[in-house]
C-alpha cells in the first residue's frame, strides 16, 4: 500500500474551510502541527478571510504558534474585533507571554495567563 502524503498548507486551508465538519477539523489539525513554521502565511490568510469561524480558527492557530509576529493582530482584535475574535486575541496574548503582551493584558485588567 502506498504511503499517503499529508496535505499541503493550501490543501489544509481548503479543508479547514470545508462545510464538512470532519474535513474542516482535519484541515485545522494539519495546520495546528505546522503553525509555528507558517505564521506569516496564517497572518496573511487572516487578513483576507471573510468567514468569521475560519478567522477564529486562524487566530487560534497564530496564538498557538506563540510568535511575536502575532502581537499586533492580537491587540487589534482586542480593540475592534467581534467578541469571538476578541477572546482569541486575548488568548493569543496570554500564550505569547512576552513582556509587551503581559503589559497589554495587565493594563486592561485581564488575566496574563490562560485559564
C-alpha positions as CSV (number, residue, x, y, z in Angstrom):
1,X,0.0,0.0,0.0
2,X,1.3,3.4,-0.9
3,X,2.1,5.8,1.9
4,X,-0.2,8.8,1.9
5,X,1.4,12.3,2.0
6,X,-0.1,14.8,4.3
7,X,-2.0,17.8,2.8
8,X,0.0,20.8,1.8
9,X,-0.6,24.1,3.6
10,X,-3.0,25.3,0.9
11,X,-4.8,21.9,0.9
12,X,-5.2,22.0,4.7
13,X,-6.6,25.6,4.4
14,X,-9.1,24.4,1.8
15,X,-10.1,21.5,4.1
16,X,-10.5,23.9,7.1
17,X,-12.9,26.0,5.0
18,X,-15.0,23.0,4.1
19,X,-18.6,22.7,5.1
20,X,-17.9,19.1,6.1
21,X,-17.1,19.2,9.8
22,X,-14.7,16.2,9.6
23,X,-12.8,17.7,6.7
24,X,-12.7,21.1,8.4
25,X,-11.4,19.7,11.7
26,X,-8.8,17.6,9.8
27,X,-7.5,20.7,8.0
28,X,-7.3,22.6,11.3
29,X,-5.3,19.7,12.9
30,X,-2.8,19.6,10.0
31,X,-2.3,23.4,10.3
32,X,-2.0,23.2,14.0
33,X,1.0,20.9,13.6
34,X,2.8,23.3,11.3
35,X,1.5,26.7,12.6
36,X,4.7,27.8,14.2
37,X,6.5,27.4,10.9
38,X,3.8,29.2,8.8
39,X,2.9,32.2,10.9
40,X,3.4,34.8,8.1
41,X,1.1,32.8,5.8
42,X,-1.5,32.4,8.6
43,X,-1.4,36.2,9.2
44,X,-1.9,36.8,5.5
45,X,-4.8,34.4,5.4
46,X,-6.4,36.0,8.4
47,X,-6.4,39.4,6.7
48,X,-8.2,38.2,3.6
49,X,-10.6,35.7,5.2
50,X,-14.3,36.7,5.4
51,X,-15.8,33.7,7.3
52,X,-15.8,34.5,11.0
53,X,-15.4,30.9,12.1
54,X,-12.4,30.4,9.9
55,X,-11.0,33.7,11.1
56,X,-11.3,32.4,14.7
57,X,-9.5,29.3,13.8
58,X,-6.7,31.2,12.1
59,X,-6.4,33.5,15.1
60,X,-6.3,30.4,17.4
61,X,-3.5,28.8,15.2
62,X,-1.5,32.1,15.3
63,X,-1.8,32.2,19.0
64,X,-0.7,28.6,19.5
65,X,2.3,29.3,17.3
66,X,3.4,31.8,20.1
67,X,5.2,34.0,17.6
68,X,5.8,37.7,18.4
69,X,4.6,38.4,14.8
70,X,1.1,37.9,16.1
71,X,1.3,40.6,18.8
72,X,-0.2,43.5,16.7
73,X,-3.0,41.3,15.4
74,X,-3.9,40.1,18.9
75,X,-4.0,43.7,20.2
76,X,-6.1,44.8,17.2
77,X,-8.7,42.0,17.7
78,X,-8.9,43.0,21.4
79,X,-9.7,46.6,20.4
80,X,-12.0,46.2,17.4
81,X,-12.8,42.5,16.9
82,X,-16.1,40.8,17.4
83,X,-16.4,39.1,20.8
84,X,-15.2,35.7,19.5
85,X,-12.2,37.2,17.8
86,X,-11.5,39.4,20.8
87,X,-11.4,36.3,23.0
88,X,-8.9,34.6,20.7
89,X,-6.9,37.8,20.7
90,X,-6.7,37.7,24.5
91,X,-5.8,34.0,24.4
92,X,-3.1,34.7,21.8
93,X,-1.6,37.4,24.1
94,X,-1.7,35.1,27.1
95,X,0.1,32.4,25.1
96,X,2.6,34.8,23.7
97,X,3.6,35.8,27.3
98,X,6.1,38.4,26.2
99,X,6.7,41.4,28.5
100,X,4.7,43.5,25.9
101,X,1.8,41.0,25.8
102,X,1.7,40.8,29.6
103,X,1.8,44.6,29.9
104,X,-1.1,44.9,27.4
105,X,-3.2,42.5,29.4
106,X,-2.3,44.0,32.8
107,X,-3.2,47.5,31.7
108,X,-6.6,46.3,30.7
109,X,-7.2,44.3,33.9
110,X,-7.1,40.9,32.0
111,X,-5.5,37.7,33.2
112,X,-2.0,37.3,32.0
113,X,-2.1,33.6,31.8
114,X,-4.6,31.2,30.1
115,X,-7.3,29.9,32.3
